[in-house]
Amino acid sequence: MKTASLVLAAGVAHAGPAAAFLPPLRNRFLPRLAGVGDPGHVALTFDDGPNPLSTPHFLRLLEARRTRATFFVLGSQVARAPGVARDIVDAGHELAVHGWEHRCLLRYGPRRVHDDLARACEVIEQASGRRPHWFRAPYGVFSGGALLAARRLRLKPVLWTCWGFDWTERATGSSVLRTVLKDLDGGGTVLLHDSDHAASVGAWRATLAALGPLLDECAHRGLRVGPLADHAIDR
C-alpha cells in the first residue's frame, strides 16, 4: 500500500503540472503562467522557429509595423539556422526557449529534460549573445521535471491566454485572426507560429496573413503590442 502511494505521488508530481494546459484552469488560478500582464499591453509570441524559409517574412512585417515580439525557439532549429536566430535578436526581438526538440516533455525524466533545456539555452546564447529568460514547453505541457529544470536554469515558464489555432492544414488568415480575437484582452499573451516545423506544411502563411490585421485590431483597441519583456509579468 505504501509503495502504491509513493508511485501515485511520483506520478502526480511528474504529470500534475500538465493540467495547466487547460485555459480555464491557468487563466483563473495561474495568471502569471498564462501570461497575464500589463492590461494596456499584449504580448506577441511565436513558437517553433527559427525557420529560414518562413521566419524572415515575419521579421520583415514586424519591422514595417515597428513591432517587437518574443520568439520561442527550438534548440535544434537554432543549431540548424543560427543566422536566423541572430537576425531575430538584431531586429530587436526576444529569444526564448521552447525545448531542444518539439516533443512532449512528459515522455522524459527530470535529468533528460534538464539536459535538453540546458543545451537549448547554450545554443541560443551562442547564436545570439543573450541568455534566454522565458520557457514554454512544447504543446504547452509542463512536467514536474521541466518546472524544476526551468528553476535551476533561471527560466520563467509562461504559456498563453489566446492562440490562433494556426498549425492545421485548414487554417486561413481569417480563421487565425478570428480565433485569436475570440479570447484577446488587454494583458493577454498571444500564441502564433512562425514556422511549420511541427505543423502542416505551409501553415505559417495563414499566420502571416493574420498578423497585420491583428496588429490593426490591437491598435484600434488602444493596446500596445510587444515582447514578454515589456509585459510586466514579473511584477
C-alpha positions, 0 to 999 in steps of 0.5 A, spaced: 500 500 500 505 504 501 509 503 495 502 504 491 502 511 494 509 513 493 508 511 485 501 515 485 505 521 488 511 520 483 506 520 478 502 526 480 508 530 481 511 528 474 504 529 470 500 534 475 503 540 472 500 538 465 493 540 467 495 547 466 494 546 459 487 547 460 485 555 459 480 555 464 484 552 469 491 557 468 487 563 466 483 563 473 488 560 478 495 561 474 495 568 471 502 569 471 503 562 467 498 564 462 501 570 461 497 575 464 500 582 464 500 589 463 492 590 461 494 596 456 499 591 453 499 584 449 504 580 448 506 577 441 509 570 441 511 565 436 513 558 437 517 553 433 522 557 429 527 559 427 525 557 420 529 560 414 524 559 409 518 562 413 521 566 419 524 572 415 517 574 412 515 575 419 521 579 421 520 583 415 512 585 417 514 586 424 519 591 422 514 595 417 509 595 423 515 597 428 513 591 432 517 587 437 515 580 439 518 574 443 520 568 439 520 561 442 525 557 439 527 550 438 534 548 440 535 544 434 532 549 429 537 554 432 543 549 431 540 548 424 539 556 422 543 560 427 543 566 422 536 566 423 536 566 430 541 572 430 537 576 425 531 575 430 535 578 436 538 584 431 531 586 429 530 587 436 526 581 438 526 576 444 529 569 444 526 564 448 526 557 449 521 552 447 525 545 448 531 542 444 526 538 440 518 539 439 516 533 443 512 532 449 516 533 455 512 528 459 515 522 455 522 524 459 525 524 466 527 530 470 535 529 468 533 528 460 529 534 460 534 538 464 539 536 459 535 538 453 533 545 456 540 546 458 543 545 451 537 549 448 539 555 452 547 554 450 545 554 443 541 560 443 546 564 447 551 562 442 547 564 436 545 570 439 549 573 445 543 573 450 541 568 455 534 566 454 529 568 460 522 565 458 520 557 457 514 554 454 514 547 453 512 544 447 504 543 446 504 547 452 505 541 457 509 542 463 512 536 467 514 536 474 521 535 471 521 541 466 518 546 472 524 544 476 529 544 470 526 551 468 528 553 476 535 551 476 536 554 469 533 561 471 527 560 466 520 563 467 515 558 464 509 562 461 504 559 456 498 563 453 491 566 454 489 566 446 492 562 440 490 562 433 489 555 432 494 556 426 498 549 425 492 545 421 492 544 414 485 548 414 487 554 417 486 561 413 488 568 415 481 569 417 480 563 421 487 565 425 485 572 426 478 570 428 480 565 433 485 569 436 480 575 437 475 570 440 479 570 447 484 577 446 484 582 452 488 587 454 494 583 458 493 577 454 499 573 451 498 571 444 500 564 441 502 564 433 507 560 429 512 562 425 514 556 422 511 549 420 516 545 423 511 541 427 505 543 423 502 542 416 506 544 411 505 551 409 501 553 415 505 559 417 502 563 411 495 563 414 499 566 420 502 571 416 496 573 413 493 574 420 498 578 423 497 585 420 490 585 421 491 583 428 496 588 429 490 593 426 485 590 431 490 591 437 491 598 435 484 600 434 483 597 441 488 602 444 493 596 446 500 596 445 503 590 442 510 587 444 515 582 447 514 578 454 519 583 456 515 589 456 509 585 459 510 586 466 509 579 468 514 579 473 511 584 477 
